[in-house]
Amino acid sequence: MRAKFEEKTYESYFNNELDKRSEIYFPLGQVQEGSLGFDSSSFSRNRRLWRKLGHPFWFRPHFHGLELRDIAYEMEQYLGVELDNVPEMKANLLFQYKRPEYITVSTGKEWSYWNEPYFRYNIYKEQQNLLMHIHNTFNSKVYVIYASPSTTDVNELVKVRKDILNYSNFKNAADLQGHKRNTYTQAGTHSVACSKPQKIENINILRFLENIKVDDNDKTENVNNREFIVQFSSKMREIVSEYPYLSESFNELNEYYSKIEQYRLFYSFLIMNNYRQLTGNQWLIKI
């Protein structure tokens, strides 16, 4: 049966706990989901609509709106100040959250590996191919990780929400290459990836994050946080734009912001926001 909670609920608890227990910068949570929400808004001259909103007019609406360029300028300044006050950024992280199925019957395809109830989530070919492309392009500069809880319903999820990292199963995307499913019985233990069974050890996520260091070769480049963001976003744009499965939709979403591309920092966040909309990947940064 499918776990009885929304993936978004798990993601929210996961991010809150990760924020408390590790040095992580949340570009999506702090910036994109809040400050960038304007892209779904519209400017209307419809008299009936404004009358319903309590602002009737005869010739012109009382609110003239803002040009996207004006917003971009202000956000460029704001983001620059914010990033200048953030410690040195060490690595980009991409989390792919998975809501598992909970298999309780012996007819489950992987039951023979466990002989007890177990969790299972699918590894989708197109999604995995993109994650591997990113992994191979950036190598050790980007960490791509699957995260899945070991809870079966929302009540259980709420009970462990303050310790959700210890109730989650973590796997490097690269370790799941060539497999269609990943299975596990509880958090903090190994999993068995299928269809060709392979035992894969779990990642201790906090220890893993603590051990991330800046490569000595990267230090000589003297890249500040602003350039760290811009360079990563630019490379991600290249990767996805060349990826057949998503390129058309990704390029169409990005076209809307082409007029403000000169605001490099703000534009970079917008590009990564579009990436998340299409893939569901959570972008975090180790500091």
C-alpha positions in Angstrom: 0.0 0.0 0.0 1.1 3.6 -0.6 2.2 5.4 2.6 -0.7 7.5 3.8 0.9 11.0 3.8 1.8 13.6 1.3 5.4 13.8 0.0 5.3 17.5 0.6 4.6 16.9 4.3 7.7 14.7 4.6 9.8 17.2 2.7 8.7 20.0 5.1 9.6 18.1 8.2 12.9 16.9 6.7 14.0 20.5 5.8 13.1 21.8 9.2 15.2 19.1 11.0 18.1 19.4 8.5 18.2 23.2 9.1 18.4 22.7 12.9 21.1 20.0 12.9 23.4 21.0 10.1 25.0 24.0 8.4 22.8 24.3 5.3 21.6 27.2 3.1 18.1 26.8 1.8 17.9 28.8 -1.4 14.4 27.4 -2.3 12.8 27.7 1.1 14.2 31.2 1.9 14.0 32.8 -1.5 12.3 31.0 -4.3 9.1 29.8 -2.7 8.5 33.2 -0.9 10.0 36.1 -2.7 9.6 34.7 -6.2 5.9 33.9 -5.9 5.1 36.9 -8.2 5.5 34.8 -11.4 2.0 33.4 -11.0 0.4 36.8 -10.5 -1.2 38.9 -13.2 -2.1 42.5 -13.9 -5.7 43.0 -14.9 -7.6 46.1 -16.2 -11.0 44.3 -15.8 -13.4 46.7 -14.1 -15.6 43.9 -12.7 -12.7 42.2 -11.1 -11.4 45.4 -9.4 -14.9 46.2 -8.2 -15.1 42.8 -6.6 -11.8 43.5 -4.9 -13.1 46.7 -3.5 -11.2 49.1 -5.9 -13.6 50.3 -8.6 -12.3 52.7 -11.3 -13.4 54.5 -14.4 -10.4 55.0 -16.6 -7.3 53.4 -15.0 -6.9 50.9 -12.1 -5.6 52.4 -8.8 -2.7 50.0 -8.9 -0.2 50.4 -11.8 1.9 47.3 -11.0 5.6 46.9 -11.4 7.8 46.0 -14.3 9.6 42.7 -14.0 12.9 44.6 -14.5 12.1 46.7 -11.5 11.5 43.6 -9.4 14.6 42.0 -10.7 16.8 45.0 -9.8 15.5 45.0 -6.2 15.9 41.3 -5.8 19.4 41.4 -7.3 20.4 43.8 -4.5 18.6 41.9 -1.8 20.1 38.5 -2.8 23.6 39.9 -3.1 23.5 41.3 0.5 22.1 38.0 1.8 24.8 35.9 0.1 27.5 38.1 1.3 26.4 37.4 4.9 26.4 33.6 4.4 29.5 31.5 5.2 31.5 30.1 2.4 29.5 27.7 0.3 31.1 24.3 -0.1 28.9 22.1 -2.2 25.5 21.9 -3.9 23.1 19.2 -2.8 20.1 17.8 -4.7 17.6 15.8 -2.7 15.0 13.6 -4.5 12.3 12.9 -1.9 10.4 9.6 -2.3 7.1 8.6 -0.7 7.3 4.8 -0.4 4.9 1.9 -0.6 4.7 -0.4 2.4 4.6 -4.0 1.4 3.0 -6.3 4.0 2.3 -9.5 2.1 4.5 -12.3 1.0 3.4 -11.9 -2.6 5.5 -8.7 -2.8 8.1 -9.1 -5.5 11.0 -8.4 -3.1 9.6 -10.3 -0.1 12.2 -13.1 -0.4 15.0 -10.6 0.3 13.5 -9.5 3.6 10.9 -12.1 4.7 9.2 -9.3 6.6 7.2 -6.1 5.8 9.3 -3.6 3.9 9.3 -0.2 2.2 9.7 0.2 -1.5 9.9 3.1 -4.0 10.3 3.2 -7.8 13.3 4.6 -9.6 12.1 6.2 -12.7 14.3 5.9 -15.8 14.0 9.4 -17.1 14.5 10.9 -13.6 17.4 8.7 -12.8 19.1 9.4 -16.2 19.0 13.2 -15.5 20.3 12.8 -11.9 23.2 10.6 -13.3 23.9 13.2 -16.0 24.2 15.8 -13.2 26.3 13.5 -11.1 28.7 12.7 -13.9 29.0 16.4 -15.0 29.8 17.8 -11.6 31.5 14.8 -10.0 32.2 15.6 -6.3 31.0 19.2 -6.5 27.3 18.1 -6.4 25.8 15.4 -4.2 22.6 13.8 -5.5 20.7 11.9 -2.9 17.4 10.0 -2.6 15.6 10.5 0.8 12.6 8.3 1.8 10.9 8.0 5.3 10.3 4.7 7.2 6.8 5.7 8.2 3.5 4.3 7.0 1.0 7.0 7.7 0.7 10.7 8.6 0.2 10.1 12.3 3.4 8.2 12.6 5.1 10.9 10.5 4.0 13.7 12.8 5.2 11.8 15.9 8.7 11.5 14.5 8.8 14.9 12.8 11.4 16.3 15.2 13.7 13.4 14.6 12.8 12.7 11.0 16.5 12.3 9.8 16.7 9.2 12.0 13.6 7.8 10.4 14.7 8.3 6.8 16.6 6.1 4.3 19.3 7.9 2.3 20.9 6.6 -0.9 23.3 8.2 -3.4 21.6 8.4 -6.8 24.7 6.9 -8.4 24.4 3.7 -6.2 20.9 3.1 -7.7 21.9 3.3 -11.3 20.6 0.3 -13.3 17.9 -0.5 -10.7 14.2 -0.1 -11.0 13.3 -0.1 -7.3 14.9 0.4 -3.9 13.7 -1.5 -0.8 14.4 -1.2 2.9 12.8 -2.3 6.2 13.7 0.6 8.4 15.8 3.8 8.5 19.5 3.6 9.2 20.0 0.2 7.7 21.1 -1.1 4.3 18.6 -1.4 1.4 18.3 -3.9 -1.4 18.0 -2.3 -4.9 16.3 -4.3 -7.6 15.7 -5.7 -10.2 19.2 -7.3 -10.0 19.4 -7.5 -6.1 22.2 -5.4 -4.7 22.9 -4.6 -1.1 23.5 -0.9 -0.5 24.6 0.6 2.8 22.6 3.6 4.2 24.1 7.1 4.4 24.5 8.7 7.8 23.3 12.0 6.4 24.6 14.3 9.2 28.0 12.7 9.3 28.1 12.8 5.5 27.3 16.6 5.5 29.9 17.3 8.2 32.6 15.6 6.1 32.0 17.7 3.0 35.1 19.9 2.5 36.1 22.5 -0.1 38.5 21.0 -2.5 41.9 22.6 -2.4 41.8 23.1 -6.2 38.5 25.0 -5.9 40.0 27.4 -3.2 42.5 28.8 -5.7 39.6 29.9 -8.0 38.5 32.3 -5.3 34.8 32.0 -6.2 32.6 34.0 -3.9 29.0 32.9 -2.9 27.5 35.0 -5.7 29.6 33.3 -8.4 29.0 29.9 -6.7 25.3 30.3 -7.3 25.6 31.8 -10.8 28.0 29.2 -12.1 26.0 26.3 -10.8 22.7 27.5 -12.2 24.3 28.2 -15.6 25.7 24.7 -15.8 22.4 23.2 -14.7 20.7 25.2 -17.4 23.0 23.8 -20.0 22.5 20.2 -18.8 18.7 20.3 -18.7 18.4 22.3 -21.9 20.2 19.5 -23.7 18.2 16.8 -22.0 15.4 15.6 -24.5 12.8 14.6 -21.8 12.7 18.1 -20.2 14.4 20.5 -22.5 11.3 21.9 -24.3 9.4 22.6 -21.1 12.5 23.9 -19.3 13.4 26.3 -22.1 9.8 27.5 -22.4 9.7 28.4 -18.6 13.1 30.1 -18.8 12.0 32.2 -21.8 9.7 34.2 -19.6 12.7 35.5 -17.7 15.0 36.2 -20.7 14.4 40.0 -20.5 16.1 40.1 -17.0 19.1 37.8 -17.7 21.5 40.6 -17.0 20.5 40.4 -13.3 22.7 37.3 -13.1 22.1 36.3 -9.5 18.3 36.8 -9.5 18.1 35.1 -12.8 20.0 32.1 -11.5 17.5 31.6 -8.7 14.7 31.7 -11.2 16.3 29.1 -13.4 16.7 26.8 -10.4 13.1 27.4 -9.4 12.0 26.2 -12.8 14.3 23.2 -12.5 12.6 22.3 -9.2 9.1 22.7 -10.7 9.9 20.2 -13.4 11.9 17.6 -11.5 10.9 17.9 -7.8 14.5 18.0 -6.7 15.2 20.0 -3.6 18.3 22.2 -4.0 20.3 22.9 -0.9 23.8 24.2 -0.3 26.4 23.0 2.3 28.1 25.9 4.0 
